[in-house]
Amino acid sequence: MNDLRRAIEASTAVQDVVARVVASGWWLQGPETAAWEEDLSVYVGTEFAVGVSSGTDALEIAIKSAVEVGKAVVTAANCGGYSTTAALRAGYAVRYADVDEESHLLTAETLQPVLDETVGAVIVTHLYGRAAQVEEIVRLCHSMNIVVIEDCAQAIGALVADGRRVGSVGDIAAFSFYPTKNLGALGDAGAVATNSLELVTRVRQLRQYGWTAKYEIGIPGGRNSRVDEIQAAVLRTKLSGLEHANSKRRSILERYEAAASKRIRVLPATGVQHVGHLAVVEVGDPSDLRDHLERAGISSDIHYPIPDHKQPALRSMYTSVSLPVTEKAARSILSVPLFPEMTEEEISSVCTALSTY
Ligand SMILES: *Cc1c(COP(=O)(O)O)cnc(C)c1O
């Protein structure tokens, strides 16, 4: 599905920067982290960005910083379980809204029926690289005093309809730089972004033991979740190539859309509102398509096979939950390879396999 070595082999800049940080003797909470947080906030279009250890930590810390204790968090059940994991760890009840049939994303319309005064926040995931219509969701949620948290792990760089970048529209946003994401570290890293000084202050405290001053635990629920200087420096270096990489991903996805046979629906990619994180197709019998691809030497995967409310460790909490679109989608999706360093030969072999099915 991926070959992460290709990007690194092509870049001496990343290797040079790692050597420089190792030699600097400063490996946490130093100048690279500060510079990276500044660069990321400028790119995303927020006042602030804060580096943390992973995308899941970013979600957990964003939730803890922004959501009233005792309220519920509403999210989608088709996004790999990360928002659920984070909300449960933060100590909140999780409720699910179904997703839109065409985009597989939450919309104001799918959220409306589950929102009430017991809900403190909605987590909107810009799934597969496609920006959700988060402006409309913000309008709805703010009219009900509900916080909007954007999960941008799969969509860094994508633009919402009015031209802002994902992560700058809701109240607070989480990013992951897991190696296979569109902007990947050489290990784990994440970030929280927001325009709110109040929220960013709490995020900075929560990521470092709840400290309000050195060695003074001023707020509860703190933990250690920092980003390494090496990862910050690598991400800074790679950020300059992100736009180019995203547009390559987009153009590969467009070729899949154009090539696919009538039996396959490639989930829609809408221009700059999509950064081609995953190429997901809908098909009557995904395992049959999987065999067809396999015979052509092409790997595939399912993102994601088990909706959150059906997960073995969670389903006893959600026995009465029914999400027809989410459940049907999980049975009909398949992801095919999509990464910017794919060769022309690899791309055309996927196109051929999709068109001959
Ligand atoms: C990868 C991912 C996360 C979690 O990020 P980690 O860095 O692996 O913790 C959260 N949300 C979504 C949508 C993701 O794809």
The ligand as a MOL file (V3000), in Angstrom:
LIG
                    3D

  0  0  0     0  0            999 V3000
M  V30 BEGIN CTAB
M  V30 COUNTS 15 15 0 0 0
M  V30 BEGIN ATOM
M  V30 1 C -4.0530 8.3700 12.1450 0
M  V30 2 C -5.2850 8.9970 12.6570 0
M  V30 3 C -5.4110 9.4030 13.9870 0
M  V30 4 C -4.4300 9.0330 15.0470 0
M  V30 5 O -3.1610 9.4610 14.8650 0
M  V30 6 P -1.9300 8.7530 15.6390 0
M  V30 7 O -0.8300 9.7050 15.4090 0
M  V30 8 O -1.7320 7.4220 14.9940 0
M  V30 9 O -2.3270 8.6340 17.0670 0
M  V30 10 C -6.5400 10.0970 14.3740 0
M  V30 11 N -7.5310 10.3360 13.5030 0
M  V30 12 C -7.4780 9.9350 12.2190 0
M  V30 13 C -8.6050 10.2670 11.3030 0
M  V30 14 C -6.3560 9.2450 11.7500 0
M  V30 15 O -6.3160 8.8460 10.4800 0
M  V30 END ATOM
M  V30 BEGIN BOND
M  V30 1 1 1 2
M  V30 2 1 2 3
M  V30 3 2 2 14
M  V30 4 1 3 4
M  V30 5 2 3 10
M  V30 6 1 4 5
M  V30 7 1 5 6
M  V30 8 2 6 7
M  V30 9 1 6 8
M  V30 10 1 6 9
M  V30 11 1 10 11
M  V30 12 2 11 12
M  V30 13 1 12 13
M  V30 14 1 12 14
M  V30 15 1 14 15
M  V30 END BOND
M  V30 END CTAB
M  END
